[in-house]
Amino acid sequence: MMNNLLLGSNAQYFRYPFSDFVKAMVKENINSVDITLLAPHIYIDSFEILDPCHVVETLHIHGISVTAVTPLPYRYSICAGAGTMQREKTLGYYKQCILFAHIARAEFMLLTASGADFDIPHKILLDNAAEMLSLLSTFAEECGVTLLLGTVMGMESPLNASTPVLLTLPELKDMLERVNSPALKAYLDTAVVSLVGETIQQWFSLLGSELRLVRFTDGNYNGYRIWGTGCLPCEQYLLAISEAGFTGPLSLAVPGERYCENPSNAQSVLLSNLQVAMKKVTAWQQ
């Protein structure tokens, strides 16, 4: 039986007040969230966080906890080279995001190699990422936060190309081993995994307990979709997650702006489709 914690997300609510997002979570009986750190809900740069207590208190007043936070990469990059302004700003930015996670009592912060330059050799980009992740992991450990590194869409999806490195499971596994920090683990994004031809079984087989969160998204070659509107096999993915013995959180964050005009309706459709799928999986296992 599936009993994974479902995490709501404000990713599609950026055109609405943060309070509207909170009301939608209460309406859907979602009591934990994966907060996307995006303006105007939360403003964070390499120097400061503007009024984080307001966001955290608004959630806690309504009985909603923060399990994870997901910073937007903007033009920051963990692959930025030593001595560059981008590296300095990236380190400052992600440290501020870690501090927000600490303030919100979030267990996890999700990040990727988005924003890496396509005209720099892969080895240099990976060396830069390893150095940056080592620094961030040390800081995160001091703050009681676990960083979760994930893969993102690359050239296989031209509309979403965001980085030339850390696109596959083997690359991610190598990076975890290279950094070798108790504060750096992994998360799986179902849409990305499907796009590169990997399987959920492969991820759990190779990473095991290093895999701490699943971003459970539908999609196709043109990007992310809410469940039931893309081309991915929701029930089969849920079954694979259950058979792997994974009891961690499933983040329902849908990156991008596809549903920003009516995010509450999209969230309702997503949850309805997901609940039907979970019931099917539970029935199969009985």
VEXMIZA-30767 format. One record per residue (C-alpha): residue in three letters; x, y, z. Coordinates in pm, 1 decimal, always signed. Layout:
BEGIN
- ALA,X,Y,Z $
...
END
This chain:
BEGIN
- MET,+0.0,+0.0,+0.0 $
- MET,+134.4,+342.7,-93.1 $
- ASN,+164.7,+587.6,+192.8 $
- ASN,+421.8,+831.8,+55.4 $
- LEU,+395.0,+1191.0,+171.8 $
- LEU,+264.8,+1411.2,-112.0 $
- LEU,+425.0,+1754.4,-132.1 $
- GLY,+229.2,+2042.8,-277.1 $
- SER,+409.3,+2319.5,-464.5 $
- ASN,+376.1,+2691.1,-529.7 $
- ALA,+569.4,+2663.9,-858.4 $
- GLN,+264.5,+2752.3,-1070.3 $
- TYR,+123.7,+3016.1,-831.1 $
- PHE,+377.4,+3292.1,-886.5 $
- ARG,+114.1,+3519.4,-1047.1 $
- TYR,-100.3,+3491.5,-734.7 $
- PRO,-46.9,+3597.7,-374.1 $
- PHE,+126.5,+3338.9,-157.6 $
- SER,-187.6,+3326.4,+56.4 $
- ASP,-383.5,+3190.2,-243.3 $
- PHE,-140.5,+2901.8,-268.9 $
- VAL,-177.9,+2827.7,+101.7 $
- LYS,-558.0,+2831.7,+73.7 $
- ALA,-538.4,+2587.0,-216.8 $
- MET,-323.0,+2349.8,-9.9 $
- VAL,-570.0,+2365.1,+278.5 $
- LYS,-858.9,+2297.5,+39.9 $
- GLU,-682.0,+1990.3,-101.4 $
- ASN,-580.8,+1868.5,+247.5 $
- ILE,-211.8,+1886.3,+165.7 $
- ASN,-12.4,+1940.9,+483.2 $
- SER,+344.7,+1944.2,+353.9 $
- VAL,+508.6,+2127.8,+65.3 $
- ASP,+807.3,+2159.5,-163.1 $
- ILE,+850.2,+2535.9,-180.9 $
- THR,+990.0,+2683.1,-500.4 $
- LEU,+1195.7,+2985.1,-398.7 $
- LEU,+1071.8,+3233.3,-654.3 $
- ALA,+970.2,+3597.6,-651.6 $
- PRO,+734.8,+3750.0,-561.0 $
- HIS,+656.1,+3482.4,-299.1 $
- ILE,+1011.5,+3469.8,-167.3 $
- TYR,+1293.2,+3698.5,-276.3 $
- ILE,+1642.6,+3557.9,-230.5 $
- ASP,+1968.6,+3674.0,-383.0 $
- SER,+2334.7,+3619.2,-297.5 $
- PHE,+2315.8,+3866.5,-9.5 $
- GLU,+1981.6,+3830.6,+166.0 $
- ILE,+1639.7,+3674.8,+208.8 $
- LEU,+1354.7,+3924.6,+228.5 $
- ASP,+1107.8,+3852.6,+510.3 $
- PRO,+1134.7,+3470.5,+526.1 $
- CYS,+943.6,+3454.6,+853.5 $
- HIS,+624.3,+3578.6,+686.9 $
- VAL,+622.6,+3286.2,+443.9 $
- VAL,+708.6,+3030.1,+709.4 $
- GLU,+455.9,+3160.8,+961.5 $
- THR,+179.2,+3170.1,+700.1 $
- LEU,+235.6,+2801.0,+631.9 $
- HIS,+267.7,+2697.9,+994.4 $
- ILE,-46.7,+2884.5,+1097.4 $
- HIS,-237.5,+2662.8,+855.3 $
- GLY,-67.0,+2345.7,+974.4 $
- ILE,+153.1,+2309.9,+665.8 $
- SER,+512.8,+2198.3,+707.0 $
- VAL,+798.4,+2249.4,+461.8 $
- THR,+968.0,+1923.7,+366.8 $
- ALA,+1176.5,+2058.7,+78.6 $
- VAL,+1274.2,+2381.0,-91.8 $
- THR,+1367.1,+2418.4,-458.4 $
- PRO,+1563.2,+2730.6,-556.6 $
- LEU,+1523.5,+2857.1,-911.2 $
- PRO,+1867.9,+2850.1,-1076.9 $
- TYR,+1818.0,+3179.4,-1264.3 $
- ARG,+2168.0,+3238.2,-1409.9 $
- TYR,+2349.3,+3093.9,-1111.4 $
- SER,+2533.4,+2766.4,-1173.9 $
- ILE,+2714.8,+2513.5,-956.2 $
- CYS,+2939.3,+2461.7,-1261.8 $
- ALA,+3070.7,+2819.8,-1258.3 $
- GLY,+3448.6,+2846.6,-1271.6 $
- ALA,+3677.5,+2950.9,-986.9 $
- GLY,+3754.4,+3321.3,-973.4 $
- THR,+3443.3,+3423.5,-1165.5 $
- MET,+3170.8,+3655.6,-1044.6 $
- GLN,+2914.6,+3387.3,-1133.4 $
- ARG,+3080.7,+3141.5,-894.7 $
- GLU,+3092.1,+3395.6,-612.9 $
- LYS,+2727.5,+3489.4,-662.8 $
- THR,+2618.9,+3125.5,-697.7 $
- LEU,+2784.6,+3026.4,-372.6 $
- GLY,+2622.6,+3318.3,-193.5 $
- TYR,+2281.9,+3252.3,-347.3 $
- TYR,+2266.0,+2884.2,-262.0 $
- LYS,+2390.3,+2951.6,+90.1 $
- GLN,+2102.0,+3194.7,+137.8 $
- CYS,+1863.8,+2928.3,+3.7 $
- ILE,+2006.2,+2677.8,+252.9 $
- LEU,+1949.9,+2932.2,+528.5 $
- PHE,+1587.7,+2965.3,+418.3 $
- ALA,+1550.9,+2586.5,+432.6 $
- HIS,+1693.0,+2598.0,+784.5 $
- ILE,+1451.6,+2873.9,+889.2 $
- ALA,+1158.8,+2680.7,+739.0 $
- ARG,+1276.8,+2358.3,+909.8 $
- ALA,+1291.6,+2186.0,+573.4 $
- GLU,+1477.3,+1858.2,+555.3 $
- PHE,+1584.6,+1890.5,+192.1 $
- MET,+1699.0,+2144.1,-65.2 $
- LEU,+1687.7,+2036.6,-430.7 $
- LEU,+1940.0,+2155.7,-688.1 $
- THR,+2080.7,+2064.7,-1030.4 $
- ALA,+2354.5,+2166.4,-1270.8 $
- SER,+2121.0,+2398.6,-1462.7 $
- GLY,+2288.1,+2702.2,-1613.1 $
- ALA,+2621.2,+2543.0,-1706.2 $
- ASP,+2790.5,+2678.2,-2018.6 $
- PHE,+2769.8,+2460.7,-2328.1 $
- ASP,+3104.9,+2580.1,-2466.0 $
- ILE,+3321.0,+2461.5,-2173.5 $
- PRO,+3463.5,+2105.9,-2163.3 $
- HIS,+3259.0,+1862.3,-1955.3 $
- LYS,+3550.1,+1769.8,-1728.8 $
- ILE,+3599.5,+2131.3,-1626.1 $
- LEU,+3226.7,+2175.7,-1559.2 $
- LEU,+3217.4,+1859.5,-1347.0 $
- ASP,+3530.8,+1963.6,-1156.3 $
- ASN,+3370.3,+2300.7,-1084.7 $
- ALA,+3046.9,+2134.3,-972.1 $
- ALA,+3230.4,+1898.6,-737.3 $
- GLU,+3410.8,+2189.8,-571.7 $
- MET,+3091.2,+2391.0,-536.7 $
- LEU,+2889.3,+2098.1,-402.4 $
- SER,+3159.5,+2022.1,-146.2 $
- LEU,+3142.4,+2377.8,-14.5 $
- LEU,+2761.4,+2383.6,-13.6 $
- SER,+2736.0,+2040.3,+149.6 $
- THR,+2958.9,+2150.2,+436.4 $
- PHE,+2742.8,+2458.0,+491.4 $
- ALA,+2420.6,+2256.2,+459.1 $
- GLU,+2539.4,+2002.7,+714.5 $
- GLU,+2605.4,+2284.7,+960.8 $
- CYS,+2248.2,+2407.5,+901.5 $
- GLY,+2088.5,+2064.0,+937.7 $
- VAL,+1979.5,+2051.5,+573.1 $
- THR,+2039.4,+1772.1,+320.6 $
- LEU,+2106.5,+1875.5,-38.4 $
- LEU,+1944.4,+1659.3,-305.1 $
- LEU,+2110.3,+1659.2,-645.4 $
- GLY,+1895.1,+1573.9,-946.5 $
- THR,+1927.1,+1548.7,-1322.8 $
- VAL,+1757.9,+1786.1,-1564.8 $
- MET,+1656.6,+1795.0,-1929.0 $
- GLY,+1941.5,+1853.4,-2172.1 $
- MET,+1969.6,+1856.0,-2548.0 $
- GLU,+1723.2,+1566.4,-2578.1 $
- SER,+1453.9,+1826.1,-2519.3 $
- PRO,+1556.9,+2145.5,-2702.8 $
- LEU,+1278.3,+2351.4,-2547.4 $
- ASN,+1412.3,+2271.2,-2202.2 $
- ALA,+1787.5,+2245.0,-2257.8 $
- SER,+1951.6,+2391.7,-1948.9 $
- THR,+2289.1,+2221.0,-1903.5 $
- PRO,+2531.2,+1986.0,-2080.6 $
- VAL,+2637.5,+1791.5,-1767.5 $
- LEU,+2482.4,+1588.3,-1484.6 $
- LEU,+2206.6,+1470.7,-1715.6 $
- THR,+2220.4,+1098.0,-1642.1 $
- LEU,+2217.1,+854.9,-1352.6 $
- PRO,+2582.4,+744.5,-1393.0 $
- GLU,+2701.2,+1107.7,-1390.1 $
- LEU,+2496.4,+1181.7,-1079.7 $
- LYS,+2620.6,+868.5,-901.9 $
- ASP,+2981.3,+960.0,-981.0 $
- MET,+2929.5,+1310.1,-841.5 $
- LEU,+2781.1,+1180.6,-516.2 $
- GLU,+3078.3,+949.3,-470.8 $
- ARG,+3322.3,+1225.3,-558.3 $
- VAL,+3183.1,+1474.7,-307.8 $
- ASN,+3120.0,+1199.2,-51.5 $
- SER,+2923.4,+1410.9,+196.0 $
- PRO,+2647.3,+1294.9,+433.1 $
- ALA,+2468.2,+1618.2,+341.8 $
- LEU,+2452.1,+1543.0,-32.1 $
- LYS,+2205.6,+1282.2,-158.2 $
- ALA,+1982.4,+1250.1,-467.1 $
- TYR,+1632.0,+1303.4,-598.7 $
- LEU,+1463.2,+1150.8,-903.7 $
- ASP,+1253.0,+1346.0,-1153.0 $
- THR,+1025.7,+1103.9,-1340.6 $
- ALA,+990.9,+1324.8,-1649.6 $
- VAL,+1366.4,+1366.6,-1685.2 $
- VAL,+1438.3,+997.8,-1622.1 $
- SER,+1189.0,+900.4,-1891.5 $
- LEU,+1330.7,+1148.5,-2141.3 $
- VAL,+1683.5,+1005.6,-2126.6 $
- GLY,+1561.4,+645.6,-2142.9 $
- GLU,+1639.9,+546.4,-1785.7 $
- THR,+1407.2,+356.8,-1553.1 $
- ILE,+1296.6,+403.9,-1196.3 $
- GLN,+1424.1,+54.3,-1120.2 $
- GLN,+1772.3,+153.1,-1239.6 $
- TRP,+1777.0,+455.7,-1012.7 $
- PHE,+1678.8,+264.8,-701.1 $
- SER,+1910.5,-22.9,-788.9 $
- LEU,+2213.5,+205.5,-828.1 $
- LEU,+2140.9,+464.1,-556.9 $
- GLY,+1943.2,+272.6,-294.8 $
- SER,+1901.6,+477.8,+23.7 $
- GLU,+2089.3,+769.3,-135.3 $
- LEU,+1764.1,+847.6,-319.4 $
- ARG,+1558.7,+1057.1,-76.4 $
- LEU,+1279.5,+1221.1,-280.6 $
- VAL,+1092.6,+1166.6,-608.3 $
- ARG,+960.4,+1456.5,-815.2 $
- PHE,+656.5,+1282.8,-957.3 $
- THR,+577.6,+1461.6,-1282.0 $
- ASP,+418.7,+1369.7,-1613.2 $
- GLY,+554.0,+1505.9,-1939.4 $
- ASN,+647.1,+1464.8,-2303.0 $
- TYR,+920.3,+1593.3,-2534.4 $
- ASN,+786.1,+1946.0,-2499.6 $
- GLY,+819.3,+1962.9,-2124.9 $
- TYR,+638.8,+1897.2,-1799.8 $
- ARG,+269.2,+1814.9,-1765.2 $
- ILE,+37.4,+1741.0,-1474.7 $
- TRP,-41.8,+1373.4,-1436.6 $
- GLY,-283.0,+1234.8,-1690.9 $
- THR,-206.0,+1498.1,-1955.8 $
- GLY,+137.3,+1376.4,-2066.9 $
- CYS,+253.9,+1044.2,-2204.2 $
- LEU,+413.7,+875.7,-1902.5 $
- PRO,+273.4,+558.4,-1736.8 $
- CYS,+169.7,+688.8,-1397.1 $
- GLU,+53.9,+356.0,-1254.7 $
- GLN,+367.4,+172.0,-1368.0 $
- TYR,+588.9,+439.2,-1215.4 $
- LEU,+399.8,+424.0,-886.7 $
- LEU,+428.0,+46.1,-885.8 $
- ALA,+803.0,+64.1,-944.4 $
- ILE,+841.3,+314.2,-660.2 $
- SER,+636.7,+96.7,-426.7 $
- GLU,+819.9,-223.9,-521.4 $
- ALA,+1150.8,-49.2,-452.9 $
- GLY,+1032.0,+0.6,-95.5 $
- PHE,+1053.4,+377.2,-121.5 $
- THR,+847.5,+548.1,+149.3 $
- GLY,+989.1,+897.4,+107.3 $
- PRO,+809.4,+1207.0,-20.9 $
- LEU,+667.9,+1256.9,-369.4 $
- SER,+696.0,+1619.4,-479.1 $
- LEU,+414.5,+1733.3,-707.4 $
- ALA,+602.9,+2043.2,-825.7 $
- VAL,+557.4,+2109.4,-1197.8 $
- PRO,+842.1,+2333.8,-1319.0 $
- GLY,+772.5,+2600.8,-1578.0 $
- GLU,+476.1,+2827.0,-1642.1 $
- ARG,+231.0,+2601.0,-1826.0 $
- TYR,-40.5,+2615.3,-1558.4 $
- CYS,+23.3,+2956.5,-1404.7 $
- GLU,-307.9,+3101.2,-1529.0 $
- ASN,-517.5,+2854.1,-1328.2 $
- PRO,-287.4,+2664.7,-1090.9 $
- SER,-561.9,+2555.2,-851.9 $
- ASN,-749.1,+2373.4,-1128.0 $
- ALA,-427.3,+2208.1,-1244.6 $
- GLN,-351.8,+2096.8,-888.8 $
- SER,-700.6,+1949.8,-849.2 $
- VAL,-674.4,+1755.7,-1175.7 $
- LEU,-327.5,+1631.7,-1081.6 $
- LEU,-441.4,+1507.9,-740.5 $
- SER,-754.4,+1345.6,-879.3 $
- ASN,-559.0,+1155.6,-1143.7 $
- LEU,-290.1,+1059.8,-896.0 $
- GLN,-535.1,+928.3,-637.4 $
- VAL,-701.1,+707.4,-899.9 $
- ALA,-360.8,+572.8,-1002.0 $
- MET,-255.3,+505.4,-642.5 $
- LYS,-576.9,+312.1,-576.8 $
- LYS,-508.2,+98.0,-882.5 $
- VAL,-156.5,+21.8,-765.6 $
- THR,-276.9,-64.3,-417.0 $
- ALA,-537.5,-300.3,-566.3 $
- TRP,-272.3,-471.3,-781.8 $
- GLN,-60.5,-537.9,-474.9 $
- GLN,-336.6,-691.8,-264.3 $
END
